[in-house]
Amino acid sequence: MVTPSVPRIPLDKVRTWEQAIAWRSEAPSPLVFTNGVFDLLHPGHIEVLDMARRQGAALVVGLNSDASVRRLKGPTRPVRNTAERAAVLAGLEAVDAVVVFEEDTPLELVRALSPDVIVKGGDYNPDTIVGADIVRARGGRVVVVPLVPGQSTTSIIEKLRG
């Protein structure tokens, strides 16, 4: 178990599914889960991750693989590859583990990790968040964090393109 006073090596927080499941059995509770693409990290992402971490004792982030992102966002995304996005997320103090998933949704990852809390940004409805029913059925909570106005990866990309 990691103590707050000992610096963590960021890439050690990037875990395979098997490693994440084993870590889950030793992770402090409540375990919080969020997921996303996290392509170009911006203040809106930081707000969701920070608020997610405040909901429990440990935060695991499910990260869409490159193939998953292309299916969901189109052929020009992601801007940063899976390894780069995972490394950036792992470097954040709020994040305790990062797990990549290949599917279009994190449903199977939520089933595998059995989080106590699931958190998403304010563009989601609590009743339609993937895995919310699983978390609630176990007595857990679903939290929606309000969006930070004017923050989106799409708007950043559009601005860069001019």
FIKOLZA-1660 file (N, C-alpha, C; in steps of 0.1 Angstrom, whole numbers, plus 5000, padded with zeros to 4 digits):
% residues 162
   i   px   py   pz ch aa at
   1 5009 4988 5000  A  M  N
   1 5000 5000 5000  A  M CA
   1 5009 5012 5000  A  M  C
   2 5005 5023 4993  A  V  N
   2 5013 5035 4992  A  V CA
   2 5009 5044 5003  A  V  C
   3 5019 5051 5009  A  T  N
   3 5016 5061 5019  A  T CA
   3 5018 5074 5013  A  T  C
   4 5011 5084 5017  A  P  N
   4 5011 5098 5011  A  P CA
   4 5025 5104 5012  A  P  C
   5 5034 5100 5021  A  S  N
   5 5046 5107 5023  A  S CA
   5 5057 5101 5013  A  S  C
   6 5054 5090 5007  A  V  N
   6 5064 5084 4998  A  V CA
   6 5061 5087 4984  A  V  C
   7 5070 5094 4977  A  P  N
   7 5067 5097 4963  A  P CA
   7 5065 5084 4955  A  P  C
   8 5055 5085 4946  A  R  N
   8 5052 5073 4937  A  R CA
   8 5058 5075 4924  A  R  C
   9 5062 5064 4917  A  I  N
   9 5067 5065 4904  A  I CA
   9 5055 5064 4895  A  I  C
  10 5053 5075 4887  A  P  N
  10 5041 5075 4879  A  P CA
  10 5038 5063 4870  A  P  C
  11 5048 5058 4863  A  L  N
  11 5045 5047 4854  A  L CA
  11 5041 5034 4861  A  L  C
  12 5045 5033 4874  A  D  N
  12 5041 5022 4882  A  D CA
  12 5025 5022 4884  A  D  C
  13 5019 5033 4882  A  K  N
  13 5005 5034 4884  A  K CA
  13 4997 5030 4872  A  K  C
  14 5004 5028 4860  A  V  N
  14 4997 5023 4848  A  V CA
  14 4997 5007 4849  A  V  C
  15 4985 5002 4850  A  R  N
  15 4984 4987 4853  A  R CA
  15 4976 4980 4842  A  R  C
  16 4980 4967 4840  A  T  N
  16 4972 4958 4832  A  T CA
  16 4959 4955 4840  A  T  C
  17 4950 4949 4833  A  W  N
  17 4937 4945 4840  A  W CA
  17 4940 4936 4851  A  W  C
  18 4949 4926 4849  A  E  N
  18 4953 4917 4860  A  E CA
  18 4959 4924 4872  A  E  C
  19 4968 4933 4869  A  Q  N
  19 4975 4940 4879  A  Q CA
  19 4965 4949 4887  A  Q  C
  20 4956 4955 4880  A  A  N
  20 4946 4964 4886  A  A CA
  20 4936 4956 4895  A  A  C
  21 4932 4944 4890  A  I  N
  21 4924 4935 4899  A  I CA
  21 4931 4931 4911  A  I  C
  22 4943 4928 4910  A  A  N
  22 4951 4924 4922  A  A CA
  22 4953 4936 4931  A  A  C
  23 4956 4948 4925  A  W  N
  23 4957 4960 4933  A  W CA
  23 4944 4964 4940  A  W  C
  24 4933 4961 4934  A  R  N
  24 4920 4965 4939  A  R CA
  24 4918 4957 4953  A  R  C
  25 4923 4945 4954  A  S  N
  25 4921 4938 4966  A  S CA
  25 4928 4944 4978  A  S  C
  26 4938 4952 4975  A  E  N
  26 4946 4958 4986  A  E CA
  26 4944 4973 4987  A  E  C
  27 4938 4979 4977  A  A  N
  27 4936 4994 4976  A  A CA
  27 4927 4998 4988  A  A  C
  28 4929 5010 4993  A  P  N
  28 4920 5015 5003  A  P CA
  28 4906 5018 4998  A  P  C
  29 4896 5016 5006  A  S  N
  29 4883 5019 5002  A  S CA
  29 4878 5032 5009  A  S  C
  30 4868 5038 5003  A  P  N
  30 4861 5035 4990  A  P CA
  30 4870 5037 4978  A  P  C
  31 4868 5028 4968  A  L  N
  31 4875 5030 4955  A  L CA
  31 4866 5037 4946  A  L  C
  32 4872 5048 4939  A  V  N
  32 4865 5056 4930  A  V CA
  32 4870 5053 4916  A  V  C
  33 4860 5053 4906  A  F  N
  33 4864 5050 4892  A  F CA
  33 4858 5061 4884  A  F  C
  34 4867 5065 4874  A  T  N
  34 4862 5074 4863  A  T CA
  34 4869 5069 4851  A  T  C
  35 4864 5074 4839  A  N  N
  35 4871 5070 4827  A  N CA
  35 4869 5080 4816  A  N  C
  36 4877 5079 4806  A  G  N
  36 4876 5088 4795  A  G CA
  36 4888 5087 4785  A  G  C
  37 4888 5096 4776  A  V  N
  37 4899 5096 4766  A  V CA
  37 4911 5104 4771  A  V  C
  38 4909 5115 4777  A  F  N
  38 4919 5123 4783  A  F CA
  38 4930 5126 4773  A  F  C
  39 4926 5131 4761  A  D  N
  39 4935 5133 4750  A  D CA
  39 4945 5144 4752  A  D  C
  40 4939 5156 4753  A  L  N
  40 4947 5168 4756  A  L CA
  40 4942 5173 4770  A  L  C
  41 4950 5170 4780  A  L  N
  41 4945 5173 4794  A  L CA
  41 4943 5188 4796  A  L  C
  42 4932 5192 4801  A  H  N
  42 4928 5206 4803  A  H CA
  42 4922 5207 4817  A  H  C
  43 4919 5220 4821  A  P  N
  43 4914 5222 4835  A  P CA
  43 4901 5215 4837  A  P  C
  44 4892 5212 4828  A  G  N
  44 4880 5204 4830  A  G CA
  44 4884 5190 4834  A  G  C
  45 4894 5184 4828  A  H  N
  45 4898 5171 4832  A  H CA
  45 4903 5171 4846  A  H  C
  46 4911 5181 4849  A  I  N
  46 4917 5182 4862  A  I CA
  46 4906 5183 4873  A  I  C
  47 4896 5191 4870  A  E  N
  47 4885 5192 4879  A  E CA
  47 4878 5179 4882  A  E  C
  48 4875 5172 4871  A  V  N
  48 4868 5159 4873  A  V CA
  48 4877 5149 4881  A  V  C
  49 4890 5149 4878  A  L  N
  49 4899 5139 4885  A  L CA
  49 4900 5143 4899  A  L  C
  50 4902 5156 4902  A  D  N
  50 4903 5161 4916  A  D CA
  50 4891 5158 4924  A  D  C
  51 4879 5161 4918  A  M  N
  51 4866 5159 4925  A  M CA
  51 4864 5144 4927  A  M  C
  52 4868 5136 4917  A  A  N
  52 4866 5121 4918  A  A CA
  52 4875 5116 4930  A  A  C
  53 4887 5120 4930  A  R  N
  53 4896 5116 4941  A  R CA
  53 4891 5119 4955  A  R  C
  54 4884 5131 4956  A  R  N
  54 4878 5135 4969  A  R CA
  54 4866 5126 4973  A  R  C
  55 4861 5118 4964  A  Q  N
  55 4850 5110 4968  A  Q CA
  55 4854 5097 4975  A  Q  C
  56 4867 5094 4976  A  G  N
  56 4871 5081 4982  A  G CA
  56 4885 5081 4986  A  G  C
  57 4890 5069 4989  A  A  N
  57 4904 5068 4993  A  A CA
  57 4914 5065 4982  A  A  C
  58 4909 5060 4971  A  A  N
  58 4918 5057 4959  A  A CA
  58 4910 5060 4946  A  A  C
  59 4917 5064 4936  A  L  N
  59 4911 5067 4923  A  L CA
  59 4917 5059 4912  A  L  C
  60 4909 5051 4905  A  V  N
  60 4914 5044 4893  A  V CA
  60 4907 5050 4881  A  V  C
  61 4915 5053 4870  A  V  N
  61 4910 5059 4858  A  V CA
  61 4911 5049 4847  A  V  C
  62 4899 5046 4841  A  G  N
  62 4899 5038 4829  A  G CA
  62 4901 5046 4817  A  G  C
  63 4911 5042 4809  A  L  N
  63 4915 5050 4797  A  L CA
  63 4912 5043 4784  A  L  C
  64 4904 5050 4775  A  N  N
  64 4901 5044 4762  A  N CA
  64 4914 5042 4755  A  N  C
  65 4915 5030 4748  A  S  N
  65 4927 5027 4740  A  S CA
  65 4926 5035 4727  A  S  C
  66 4936 5036 4719  A  D  N
  66 4936 5044 4707  A  D CA
  66 4925 5039 4698  A  D  C
  67 4924 5026 4696  A  A  N
  67 4914 5020 4687  A  A CA
  67 4900 5024 4692  A  A  C
  68 4898 5024 4705  A  S  N
  68 4885 5028 4710  A  S CA
  68 4882 5042 4707  A  S  C
  69 4892 5051 4709  A  V  N
  69 4890 5065 4707  A  V CA
  69 4887 5068 4692  A  V  C
  70 4894 5061 4683  A  R  N
  70 4891 5063 4669  A  R CA
  70 4877 5059 4665  A  R  C
  71 4872 5048 4671  A  R  N
  71 4858 5044 4669  A  R CA
  71 4848 5055 4674  A  R  C
  72 4851 5061 4686  A  L  N
  72 4842 5070 4692  A  L CA
  72 4844 5084 4687  A  L  C
  73 4856 5089 4684  A  K  N
  73 4858 5103 4680  A  K CA
  73 4862 5105 4666  A  K  C
  74 4865 5094 4658  A  G  N
  74 4869 5096 4644  A  G CA
  74 4884 5093 4642  A  G  C
  75 4887 5093 4629  A  P  N
  75 4901 5089 4625  A  P CA
  75 4912 5099 4629  A  P  C
  76 4909 5111 4632  A  T  N
  76 4920 5120 4636  A  T CA
  76 4923 5120 4651  A  T  C
  77 4916 5112 4658  A  R  N
  77 4918 5112 4673  A  R CA
  77 4922 5098 4677  A  R  C
  78 4930 5096 4687  A  P  N
  78 4934 5106 4696  A  P CA
  78 4946 5114 4691  A  P  C
  79 4949 5125 4697  A  V  N
  79 4960 5133 4693  A  V CA
  79 4973 5127 4699  A  V  C
  80 4972 5123 4712  A  R  N
  80 4983 5116 4719  A  R CA
  80 4979 5101 4720  A  R  C
  81 4989 5092 4719  A  N  N
  81 4987 5078 4719  A  N CA
  81 4984 5073 4733  A  N  C
  82 4980 5061 4734  A  T  N
  82 4976 5055 4747  A  T CA
  82 4987 5056 4757  A  T  C
  83 4999 5053 4754  A  A  N
  83 5011 5053 4763  A  A CA
  83 5013 5067 4768  A  A  C
  84 5012 5077 4759  A  E  N
  84 5014 5091 4763  A  E CA
  84 5003 5096 4773  A  E  C
  85 4991 5093 4769  A  R  N
  85 4979 5097 4777  A  R CA
  85 4980 5090 4791  A  R  C
  86 4983 5077 4791  A  A  N
  86 4984 5070 4804  A  A CA
  86 4995 5076 4813  A  A  C
  87 5007 5079 4807  A  A  N
  87 5018 5085 4814  A  A CA
  87 5014 5099 4821  A  A  C
  88 5007 5107 4813  A  V  N
  88 5003 5120 4818  A  V CA
  88 4993 5118 4830  A  V  C
  89 4983 5109 4828  A  L  N
  89 4974 5107 4839  A  L CA
  89 4981 5101 4851  A  L  C
  90 4990 5092 4849  A  A  N
  90 4997 5086 4861  A  A CA
  90 5006 5096 4868  A  A  C
  91 5010 5106 4861  A  G  N
  91 5018 5117 4868  A  G CA
  91 5010 5126 4877  A  G  C
  92 4997 5125 4877  A  L  N
  92 4988 5133 4885  A  L CA
  92 4987 5127 4899  A  L  C
  93 4989 5135 4910  A  E  N
  93 4988 5130 4923  A  E CA
  93 4974 5124 4926  A  E  C
  94 4964 5130 4921  A  A  N
  94 4950 5125 4924  A  A CA
  94 4948 5111 4919  A  A  C
  95 4955 5106 4909  A  V  N
  95 4953 5093 4903  A  V CA
  95 4962 5082 4910  A  V  C
  96 4955 5072 4914  A  D  N
  96 4962 5060 4920  A  D CA
  96 4965 5049 4910  A  D  C
  97 4957 5048 4900  A  A  N
  97 4959 5037 4890  A  A CA
  97 4953 5041 4877  A  A  C
  98 4959 5037 4866  A  V  N
  98 4954 5039 4852  A  V CA
  98 4953 5025 4846  A  V  C
  99 4941 5022 4840  A  V  N
  99 4939 5010 4833  A  V CA
  99 4933 5012 4819  A  V  C
 100 4940 5007 4809  A  V  N
 100 4935 5009 4795  A  V CA
 100 4924 4999 4792  A  V  C
 101 4914 5003 4785  A  F  N
 101 4904 4993 4780  A  F CA
 101 4902 4995 4766  A  F  C
 102 4900 4984 4759  A  E  N
 102 4899 4983 4744  A  E CA
 102 4884 4986 4739  A  E  C
 103 4875 4983 4748  A  E  N
 103 4861 4984 4744  A  E CA
 103 4857 4998 4742  A  E  C
 104 4845 5000 4737  A  D  N
 104 4840 5014 4735  A  D CA
 104 4835 5020 4749  A  D  C
 105 4831 5011 4758  A  T  N
 105 4827 5016 4771  A  T CA
 105 4835 5008 4782  A  T  C
 106 4835 5013 4794  A  P  N
 106 4843 5007 4804  A  P CA
 106 4835 4997 4812  A  P  C
 107 4824 4992 4807  A  L  N
 107 4815 4983 4814  A  L CA
 107 4822 4971 4820  A  L  C
 108 4830 4964 4812  A  E  N
 108 4837 4952 4817  A  E CA
 108 4847 4955 4828  A  E  C
 109 4854 4967 4826  A  L  N
 109 4864 4971 4836  A  L CA
 109 4857 4975 4849  A  L  C
 110 4845 4981 4849  A  V  N
 110 4838 4984 4861  A  V CA
 110 4834 4971 4868  A  V  C
 111 4829 4961 4860  A  R  N
 111 4826 4948 4866  A  R CA
 111 4838 4942 4872  A  R  C
 112 4849 4943 4866  A  A  N
 112 4862 4936 4871  A  A CA
 112 4867 4943 4884  A  A  C
 113 4866 4956 4885  A  L  N
 113 4871 4963 4896  A  L CA
 113 4862 4966 4907  A  L  C
 114 4849 4965 4905  A  S  N
 114 4839 4967 4915  A  S CA
 114 4841 4980 4923  A  S  C
 115 4841 4991 4917  A  P  N
 115 4844 5004 4925  A  P CA
 115 4832 5007 4934  A  P  C
 116 4834 5015 4944  A  D  N
 116 4824 5019 4953  A  D CA
 116 4817 5032 4949  A  D  C
 117 4824 5040 4940  A  V  N
 117 4819 5052 4935  A  V CA
 117 4823 5053 4921  A  V  C
 118 4814 5058 4912  A  I  N
 118 4817 5061 4899  A  I CA
 118 4815 5076 4896  A  I  C
 119 4824 5083 4890  A  V  N
 119 4823 5097 4887  A  V CA
 119 4825 5100 4873  A  V  C
 120 4817 5109 4868  A  K  N
 120 4818 5114 4854  A  K CA
 120 4816 5129 4854  A  K  C
 121 4820 5136 4843  A  G  N
 121 4818 5150 4841  A  G CA
 121 4803 5153 4838  A  G  C
 122 4800 5166 4839  A  G  N
 122 4786 5171 4839  A  G CA
 122 4779 5169 4826  A  G  C
 123 4786 5165 4815  A  D  N
 123 4779 5162 4803  A  D CA
 123 4772 5148 4803  A  D  C
 124 4773 5142 4814  A  Y  N
 124 4766 5129 4816  A  Y CA
 124 4754 5130 4825  A  Y  C
 125 4745 5121 4823  A  N  N
 125 4733 5119 4832  A  N CA
 125 4736 5108 4841  A  N  C
 126 4733 5109 4854  A  P  N
 126 4736 5098 4864  A  P CA
 126 4730 5085 4860  A  P  C
 127 4718 5086 4854  A  D  N
 127 4711 5073 4850  A  D CA
 127 4716 5066 4838  A  D  C
 128 4725 5073 4830  A  T  N
 128 4730 5067 4818  A  T CA
 128 4745 5065 4818  A  T  C
 129 4751 5067 4829  A  I  N
 129 4766 5065 4830  A  I CA
 129 4768 5050 4830  A  I  C
 130 4777 5046 4821  A  V  N
 130 4780 5032 4820  A  V CA
 130 4786 5026 4833  A  V  C
 131 4780 5016 4838  A  G  N
 131 4784 5010 4851  A  G CA
 131 4777 5015 4863  A  G  C
 132 4769 5026 4862  A  A  N
 132 4763 5032 4873  A  A CA
 132 4753 5022 4880  A  A  C
 133 4746 5014 4872  A  D  N
 133 4737 5004 4878  A  D CA
 133 4745 4993 4886  A  D  C
 134 4757 4990 4881  A  I  N
 134 4765 4980 4889  A  I CA
 134 4769 4985 4902  A  I  C
 135 4774 4998 4902  A  V  N
 135 4779 5004 4914  A  V CA
 135 4767 5006 4924  A  V  C
 136 4756 5011 4919  A  R  N
 136 4744 5013 4928  A  R CA
 136 4739 5000 4934  A  R  C
 137 4739 4989 4926  A  A  N
 137 4734 4976 4930  A  A CA
 137 4743 4971 4942  A  A  C
 138 4755 4975 4943  A  R  N
 138 4764 4971 4954  A  R CA
 138 4764 4981 4965  A  R  C
 139 4755 4991 4964  A  G  N
 139 4753 5001 4975  A  G CA
 139 4762 5013 4973  A  G  C
 140 4768 5014 4961  A  G  N
 140 4778 5025 4959  A  G CA
 140 4770 5038 4954  A  G  C
 141 4779 5048 4951  A  R  N
 141 4773 5061 4946  A  R CA
 141 4778 5064 4932  A  R  C
 142 4770 5073 4926  A  V  N
 142 4773 5079 4913  A  V CA
 142 4773 5094 4915  A  V  C
 143 4784 5100 4910  A  V  N
 143 4786 5114 4912  A  V CA
 143 4789 5120 4898  A  V  C
 144 4782 5131 4896  A  V  N
 144 4784 5139 4883  A  V CA
 144 4790 5152 4887  A  V  C
 145 4802 5155 4882  A  V  N
 145 4809 5168 4885  A  V CA
 145 4806 5178 4874  A  V  C
 146 4802 5190 4878  A  P  N
 146 4798 5200 4868  A  P CA
 146 4810 5203 4859  A  P  C
 147 4806 5206 4846  A  L  N
 147 4817 5210 4836  A  L CA
 147 4823 5223 4840  A  L  C
 148 4836 5224 4836  A  V  N
 148 4842 5237 4837  A  V CA
 148 4839 5244 4823  A  V  C
 149 4832 5256 4824  A  P  N
 149 4828 5263 4811  A  P CA
 149 4840 5265 4802  A  P  C
 150 4838 5263 4789  A  G  N
 150 4848 5266 4779  A  G CA
 150 4859 5256 4778  A  G  C
 151 4858 5245 4785  A  Q  N
 151 4869 5235 4784  A  Q CA
 151 4865 5222 4777  A  Q  C
 152 4871 5220 4766  A  S  N
 152 4869 5207 4759  A  S CA
 152 4881 5204 4750  A  S  C
 153 4884 5192 4748  A  T  N
 153 4895 5188 4739  A  T CA
 153 4892 5192 4725  A  T  C
 154 4879 5190 4721  A  T  N
 154 4875 5194 4708  A  T CA
 154 4877 5209 4705  A  T  C
 155 4874 5217 4715  A  S  N
 155 4876 5232 4713  A  S CA
 155 4891 5235 4713  A  S  C
 156 4899 5229 4720  A  I  N
 156 4914 5231 4720  A  I CA
 156 4919 5227 4706  A  I  C
 157 4915 5216 4700  A  I  N
 157 4919 5212 4687  A  I CA
 157 4915 5221 4677  A  I  C
 158 4902 5226 4677  A  E  N
 158 4897 5236 4668  A  E CA
 158 4905 5249 4668  A  E  C
 159 4908 5253 4680  A  K  N
 159 4916 5265 4682  A  K CA
 159 4930 5264 4676  A  K  C
 160 4936 5252 4678  A  L  N
 160 4950 5250 4673  A  L CA
 160 4950 5250 4657  A  L  C
 161 4939 5245 4652  A  R  N
 161 4938 5244 4637  A  R CA
 161 4935 5258 4631  A  R  C
 162 4931 5267 4639  A  G  N
 162 4929 5281 4635  A  G CA
 162 4916 5283 4628  A  G  C
% end
